[in-house]
Amino acid sequence: MKSVADAMFDADFVLIDGVMCETAYVRVPDEYTVADDVVLEVTHGDNEFAFTRADIDGAVHVGEGVFRLQSGRHLRFLTSATLH
C-alpha cells in the first residue's frame, strides 16, 4: 500500500470526489513542510483548489489508489501515460 506522499509524486492529474483536475503544483510533504504549507494545487476549468499539509496528513488509503482525507474528500493521483 502506497502512502499519500508516494501517490502524489509525479501526479499529472487528481481525481477529487469524481472530478478530474489538472495538477498545477505538487510538493511532496517531508520533514521541512509544516501544517499550513500548500502541498497540492489543482485546477478544473476556472476553478482552483489548494490542499495544505494539514489537509493531506492522516489520509487513509481506501483501495485502488484512492485516499480519503480527514475532511471526507476522496483523492486519486494519476500520471499520464507516455507512448513511444
Phi and psi in radians as a Rosetta constraint file:
Dihedral C 1 N 2 CA 2 C 2 CIRCULARHARMONIC -1.411 0.35
Dihedral N 2 CA 2 C 2 N 3 CIRCULARHARMONIC 2.699 0.35
Dihedral C 2 N 3 CA 3 C 3 CIRCULARHARMONIC -1.509 0.35
Dihedral N 3 CA 3 C 3 N 4 CIRCULARHARMONIC 2.876 0.35
Dihedral C 3 N 4 CA 4 C 4 CIRCULARHARMONIC -1.093 0.35
Dihedral N 4 CA 4 C 4 N 5 CIRCULARHARMONIC -0.612 0.35
Dihedral C 4 N 5 CA 5 C 5 CIRCULARHARMONIC -1.118 0.35
Dihedral N 5 CA 5 C 5 N 6 CIRCULARHARMONIC -0.713 0.35
Dihedral C 5 N 6 CA 6 C 6 CIRCULARHARMONIC -1.128 0.35
Dihedral N 6 CA 6 C 6 N 7 CIRCULARHARMONIC -0.706 0.35
Dihedral C 6 N 7 CA 7 C 7 CIRCULARHARMONIC -1.189 0.35
Dihedral N 7 CA 7 C 7 N 8 CIRCULARHARMONIC -0.560 0.35
Dihedral C 7 N 8 CA 8 C 8 CIRCULARHARMONIC -1.196 0.35
Dihedral N 8 CA 8 C 8 N 9 CIRCULARHARMONIC -0.539 0.35
Dihedral C 8 N 9 CA 9 C 9 CIRCULARHARMONIC -0.993 0.35
Dihedral N 9 CA 9 C 9 N 10 CIRCULARHARMONIC 2.163 0.35
Dihedral C 9 N 10 CA 10 C 10 CIRCULARHARMONIC 1.105 0.35
Dihedral N 10 CA 10 C 10 N 11 CIRCULARHARMONIC 0.350 0.35
Dihedral C 10 N 11 CA 11 C 11 CIRCULARHARMONIC -1.263 0.35
Dihedral N 11 CA 11 C 11 N 12 CIRCULARHARMONIC 2.253 0.35
Dihedral C 11 N 12 CA 12 C 12 CIRCULARHARMONIC -1.621 0.35
Dihedral N 12 CA 12 C 12 N 13 CIRCULARHARMONIC -0.496 0.35
Dihedral C 12 N 13 CA 13 C 13 CIRCULARHARMONIC -2.394 0.35
Dihedral N 13 CA 13 C 13 N 14 CIRCULARHARMONIC 2.714 0.35
Dihedral C 13 N 14 CA 14 C 14 CIRCULARHARMONIC -2.335 0.35
Dihedral N 14 CA 14 C 14 N 15 CIRCULARHARMONIC 2.198 0.35
Dihedral C 14 N 15 CA 15 C 15 CIRCULARHARMONIC -1.566 0.35
Dihedral N 15 CA 15 C 15 N 16 CIRCULARHARMONIC 2.011 0.35
Dihedral C 15 N 16 CA 16 C 16 CIRCULARHARMONIC -1.973 0.35
Dihedral N 16 CA 16 C 16 N 17 CIRCULARHARMONIC 1.961 0.35
Dihedral C 16 N 17 CA 17 C 17 CIRCULARHARMONIC 0.823 0.35
Dihedral N 17 CA 17 C 17 N 18 CIRCULARHARMONIC 0.726 0.35
Dihedral C 17 N 18 CA 18 C 18 CIRCULARHARMONIC 1.516 0.35
Dihedral N 18 CA 18 C 18 N 19 CIRCULARHARMONIC -0.003 0.35
Dihedral C 18 N 19 CA 19 C 19 CIRCULARHARMONIC -1.840 0.35
Dihedral N 19 CA 19 C 19 N 20 CIRCULARHARMONIC 2.157 0.35
Dihedral C 19 N 20 CA 20 C 20 CIRCULARHARMONIC -1.361 0.35
Dihedral N 20 CA 20 C 20 N 21 CIRCULARHARMONIC 2.184 0.35
Dihedral C 20 N 21 CA 21 C 21 CIRCULARHARMONIC -2.169 0.35
Dihedral N 21 CA 21 C 21 N 22 CIRCULARHARMONIC 2.621 0.35
Dihedral C 21 N 22 CA 22 C 22 CIRCULARHARMONIC -1.653 0.35
Dihedral N 22 CA 22 C 22 N 23 CIRCULARHARMONIC 2.376 0.35
Dihedral C 22 N 23 CA 23 C 23 CIRCULARHARMONIC -1.282 0.35
Dihedral N 23 CA 23 C 23 N 24 CIRCULARHARMONIC 2.218 0.35
Dihedral C 23 N 24 CA 24 C 24 CIRCULARHARMONIC -1.815 0.35
Dihedral N 24 CA 24 C 24 N 25 CIRCULARHARMONIC -0.570 0.35
Dihedral C 24 N 25 CA 25 C 25 CIRCULARHARMONIC -2.702 0.35
Dihedral N 25 CA 25 C 25 N 26 CIRCULARHARMONIC 2.333 0.35
Dihedral C 25 N 26 CA 26 C 26 CIRCULARHARMONIC -2.360 0.35
Dihedral N 26 CA 26 C 26 N 27 CIRCULARHARMONIC 2.251 0.35
Dihedral C 26 N 27 CA 27 C 27 CIRCULARHARMONIC -2.233 0.35
Dihedral N 27 CA 27 C 27 N 28 CIRCULARHARMONIC 1.876 0.35
Dihedral C 27 N 28 CA 28 C 28 CIRCULARHARMONIC -1.126 0.35
Dihedral N 28 CA 28 C 28 N 29 CIRCULARHARMONIC 2.177 0.35
Dihedral C 28 N 29 CA 29 C 29 CIRCULARHARMONIC -1.011 0.35
Dihedral N 29 CA 29 C 29 N 30 CIRCULARHARMONIC 2.429 0.35
Dihedral C 29 N 30 CA 30 C 30 CIRCULARHARMONIC -2.450 0.35
Dihedral N 30 CA 30 C 30 N 31 CIRCULARHARMONIC -2.936 0.35
Dihedral C 30 N 31 CA 31 C 31 CIRCULARHARMONIC -1.194 0.35
Dihedral N 31 CA 31 C 31 N 32 CIRCULARHARMONIC -0.204 0.35
Dihedral C 31 N 32 CA 32 C 32 CIRCULARHARMONIC -1.691 0.35
Dihedral N 32 CA 32 C 32 N 33 CIRCULARHARMONIC -0.212 0.35
Dihedral C 32 N 33 CA 33 C 33 CIRCULARHARMONIC -1.489 0.35
Dihedral N 33 CA 33 C 33 N 34 CIRCULARHARMONIC 2.525 0.35
Dihedral C 33 N 34 CA 34 C 34 CIRCULARHARMONIC -1.979 0.35
Dihedral N 34 CA 34 C 34 N 35 CIRCULARHARMONIC 2.980 0.35
Dihedral C 34 N 35 CA 35 C 35 CIRCULARHARMONIC -0.937 0.35
Dihedral N 35 CA 35 C 35 N 36 CIRCULARHARMONIC -0.663 0.35
Dihedral C 35 N 36 CA 36 C 36 CIRCULARHARMONIC -1.649 0.35
Dihedral N 36 CA 36 C 36 N 37 CIRCULARHARMONIC 0.121 0.35
Dihedral C 36 N 37 CA 37 C 37 CIRCULARHARMONIC -1.269 0.35
Dihedral N 37 CA 37 C 37 N 38 CIRCULARHARMONIC 2.323 0.35
Dihedral C 37 N 38 CA 38 C 38 CIRCULARHARMONIC -1.294 0.35
Dihedral N 38 CA 38 C 38 N 39 CIRCULARHARMONIC 2.209 0.35
Dihedral C 38 N 39 CA 39 C 39 CIRCULARHARMONIC -2.000 0.35
Dihedral N 39 CA 39 C 39 N 40 CIRCULARHARMONIC -0.200 0.35
Dihedral C 39 N 40 CA 40 C 40 CIRCULARHARMONIC -2.651 0.35
Dihedral N 40 CA 40 C 40 N 41 CIRCULARHARMONIC 2.217 0.35
Dihedral C 40 N 41 CA 41 C 41 CIRCULARHARMONIC -2.207 0.35
Dihedral N 41 CA 41 C 41 N 42 CIRCULARHARMONIC 2.325 0.35
Dihedral C 41 N 42 CA 42 C 42 CIRCULARHARMONIC -2.350 0.35
Dihedral N 42 CA 42 C 42 N 43 CIRCULARHARMONIC 2.775 0.35
Dihedral C 42 N 43 CA 43 C 43 CIRCULARHARMONIC -2.225 0.35
Dihedral N 43 CA 43 C 43 N 44 CIRCULARHARMONIC 2.631 0.35
Dihedral C 43 N 44 CA 44 C 44 CIRCULARHARMONIC -2.484 0.35
Dihedral N 44 CA 44 C 44 N 45 CIRCULARHARMONIC 1.763 0.35
Dihedral C 44 N 45 CA 45 C 45 CIRCULARHARMONIC 1.105 0.35
Dihedral N 45 CA 45 C 45 N 46 CIRCULARHARMONIC -2.196 0.35
Dihedral C 45 N 46 CA 46 C 46 CIRCULARHARMONIC -1.541 0.35
Dihedral N 46 CA 46 C 46 N 47 CIRCULARHARMONIC -0.049 0.35
Dihedral C 46 N 47 CA 47 C 47 CIRCULARHARMONIC -1.568 0.35
Dihedral N 47 CA 47 C 47 N 48 CIRCULARHARMONIC 2.422 0.35
Dihedral C 47 N 48 CA 48 C 48 CIRCULARHARMONIC -2.131 0.35
Dihedral N 48 CA 48 C 48 N 49 CIRCULARHARMONIC 2.451 0.35
Dihedral C 48 N 49 CA 49 C 49 CIRCULARHARMONIC -2.235 0.35
Dihedral N 49 CA 49 C 49 N 50 CIRCULARHARMONIC 2.445 0.35
Dihedral C 49 N 50 CA 50 C 50 CIRCULARHARMONIC -2.224 0.35
Dihedral N 50 CA 50 C 50 N 51 CIRCULARHARMONIC 2.458 0.35
Dihedral C 50 N 51 CA 51 C 51 CIRCULARHARMONIC -2.151 0.35
Dihedral N 51 CA 51 C 51 N 52 CIRCULARHARMONIC 2.393 0.35
Dihedral C 51 N 52 CA 52 C 52 CIRCULARHARMONIC -1.683 0.35
Dihedral N 52 CA 52 C 52 N 53 CIRCULARHARMONIC 3.010 0.35
Dihedral C 52 N 53 CA 53 C 53 CIRCULARHARMONIC -0.997 0.35
Dihedral N 53 CA 53 C 53 N 54 CIRCULARHARMONIC -0.709 0.35
Dihedral C 53 N 54 CA 54 C 54 CIRCULARHARMONIC -1.087 0.35
Dihedral N 54 CA 54 C 54 N 55 CIRCULARHARMONIC -0.626 0.35
Dihedral C 54 N 55 CA 55 C 55 CIRCULARHARMONIC -1.136 0.35
Dihedral N 55 CA 55 C 55 N 56 CIRCULARHARMONIC -0.683 0.35
Dihedral C 55 N 56 CA 56 C 56 CIRCULARHARMONIC -1.440 0.35
Dihedral N 56 CA 56 C 56 N 57 CIRCULARHARMONIC -0.600 0.35
Dihedral C 56 N 57 CA 57 C 57 CIRCULARHARMONIC -1.003 0.35
Dihedral N 57 CA 57 C 57 N 58 CIRCULARHARMONIC 2.398 0.35
Dihedral C 57 N 58 CA 58 C 58 CIRCULARHARMONIC 1.464 0.35
Dihedral N 58 CA 58 C 58 N 59 CIRCULARHARMONIC 0.115 0.35
Dihedral C 58 N 59 CA 59 C 59 CIRCULARHARMONIC -1.075 0.35
Dihedral N 59 CA 59 C 59 N 60 CIRCULARHARMONIC 2.441 0.35
Dihedral C 59 N 60 CA 60 C 60 CIRCULARHARMONIC -1.955 0.35
Dihedral N 60 CA 60 C 60 N 61 CIRCULARHARMONIC 2.234 0.35
Dihedral C 60 N 61 CA 61 C 61 CIRCULARHARMONIC -1.268 0.35
Dihedral N 61 CA 61 C 61 N 62 CIRCULARHARMONIC 2.123 0.35
Dihedral C 61 N 62 CA 62 C 62 CIRCULARHARMONIC -1.920 0.35
Dihedral N 62 CA 62 C 62 N 63 CIRCULARHARMONIC 0.070 0.35
Dihedral C 62 N 63 CA 63 C 63 CIRCULARHARMONIC 2.044 0.35
Dihedral N 63 CA 63 C 63 N 64 CIRCULARHARMONIC 2.665 0.35
Dihedral C 63 N 64 CA 64 C 64 CIRCULARHARMONIC 0.909 0.35
Dihedral N 64 CA 64 C 64 N 65 CIRCULARHARMONIC 0.634 0.35
Dihedral C 64 N 65 CA 65 C 65 CIRCULARHARMONIC 1.339 0.35
Dihedral N 65 CA 65 C 65 N 66 CIRCULARHARMONIC 0.185 0.35
Dihedral C 65 N 66 CA 66 C 66 CIRCULARHARMONIC -1.703 0.35
Dihedral N 66 CA 66 C 66 N 67 CIRCULARHARMONIC 2.383 0.35
Dihedral C 66 N 67 CA 67 C 67 CIRCULARHARMONIC -2.085 0.35
Dihedral N 67 CA 67 C 67 N 68 CIRCULARHARMONIC 2.382 0.35
Dihedral C 67 N 68 CA 68 C 68 CIRCULARHARMONIC -1.784 0.35
Dihedral N 68 CA 68 C 68 N 69 CIRCULARHARMONIC 2.128 0.35
Dihedral C 68 N 69 CA 69 C 69 CIRCULARHARMONIC -1.376 0.35
Dihedral N 69 CA 69 C 69 N 70 CIRCULARHARMONIC 2.859 0.35
Dihedral C 69 N 70 CA 70 C 70 CIRCULARHARMONIC -1.070 0.35
Dihedral N 70 CA 70 C 70 N 71 CIRCULARHARMONIC -0.441 0.35
Dihedral C 70 N 71 CA 71 C 71 CIRCULARHARMONIC -1.275 0.35
Dihedral N 71 CA 71 C 71 N 72 CIRCULARHARMONIC -0.227 0.35
Dihedral C 71 N 72 CA 72 C 72 CIRCULARHARMONIC 1.748 0.35
Dihedral N 72 CA 72 C 72 N 73 CIRCULARHARMONIC -0.221 0.35
Dihedral C 72 N 73 CA 73 C 73 CIRCULARHARMONIC -1.187 0.35
Dihedral N 73 CA 73 C 73 N 74 CIRCULARHARMONIC 2.594 0.35
Dihedral C 73 N 74 CA 74 C 74 CIRCULARHARMONIC -1.919 0.35
Dihedral N 74 CA 74 C 74 N 75 CIRCULARHARMONIC 2.261 0.35
Dihedral C 74 N 75 CA 75 C 75 CIRCULARHARMONIC -2.104 0.35
Dihedral N 75 CA 75 C 75 N 76 CIRCULARHARMONIC 2.447 0.35
Dihedral C 75 N 76 CA 76 C 76 CIRCULARHARMONIC -2.347 0.35
Dihedral N 76 CA 76 C 76 N 77 CIRCULARHARMONIC 2.144 0.35
Dihedral C 76 N 77 CA 77 C 77 CIRCULARHARMONIC -1.623 0.35
Dihedral N 77 CA 77 C 77 N 78 CIRCULARHARMONIC 2.280 0.35
Dihedral C 77 N 78 CA 78 C 78 CIRCULARHARMONIC -2.206 0.35
Dihedral N 78 CA 78 C 78 N 79 CIRCULARHARMONIC 2.538 0.35
Dihedral C 78 N 79 CA 79 C 79 CIRCULARHARMONIC -2.044 0.35
Dihedral N 79 CA 79 C 79 N 80 CIRCULARHARMONIC 2.419 0.35
Dihedral C 79 N 80 CA 80 C 80 CIRCULARHARMONIC -1.144 0.35
Dihedral N 80 CA 80 C 80 N 81 CIRCULARHARMONIC 2.461 0.35
Dihedral C 80 N 81 CA 81 C 81 CIRCULARHARMONIC -1.421 0.35
Dihedral N 81 CA 81 C 81 N 82 CIRCULARHARMONIC 2.434 0.35
Dihedral C 81 N 82 CA 82 C 82 CIRCULARHARMONIC -1.929 0.35
Dihedral N 82 CA 82 C 82 N 83 CIRCULARHARMONIC 2.163 0.35
Dihedral C 82 N 83 CA 83 C 83 CIRCULARHARMONIC -1.806 0.35
Dihedral N 83 CA 83 C 83 N 84 CIRCULARHARMONIC 2.401 0.35
